[in-house]
Amino acid sequence: MTSKELMYVEDALGHEKYFLQKFNETANSLQDAELKSCVAAMADRHQQIFNQLIGLL
């Protein structure tokens, strides 16, 4: 992996970590069960993406 590619993956990891944190915070603050489930599913998807990026390293 080139240094430029590594920088891209590190940047993408930072974005995914941020999205994951915000979706989890939002899901925990919601009262509506259906909306909470939807946001939690988005958090799960960003966790999967984060794990895939870690796998590239």
N, C-alpha and C positions, 0 to 999 in steps of 0.2 A: 504494500500500500504506500503510495507516495505521500509526502508531507502535506500536500494540498488536499488529498483525499482524506487523510487523517483529520485535518482541520475541519473539513466538511462534516465528518461523522461526529466529531466532538461538538460542533455547533448544533447539529441535529439532536444530539443527546440532550443538550441544554434546553432546547425548545421542547422536546418531549417531556422532560422532567418538569418543566414549568407548567405545561398543559395538564399533565397528570396531577400535579399539586392543586391547580385551580379547579379542575373538574371534581376532585375529591372534596375540596373545601366547599364547593357549591352543592354537591350532592348531600353533604352532611348538614347543610343549612336549610334544605328544602323540606317543606311539609307535605306537599302533594306527592303521593306514592308513585304515581305513573311518571311524573316528571323526574322525580328522584331516581327511579329505575333507569330512565333514559340517560341521564347525566352520568350515572354510575357505569352504564355500558360504554359510554364514551371514554371514561377514565380507564376502564379495562382495555379498550382498544389501544389507547396511548401507552399503557403498560406493555402490551404486546409489541408495539412498535419499538419502544425503548429497549426491550429485551432482544429484539432482532438486531438493533444497532449495536448493542453490547456484543452480540455474537459475531459481528464483523471484526471486532477487535481481537 
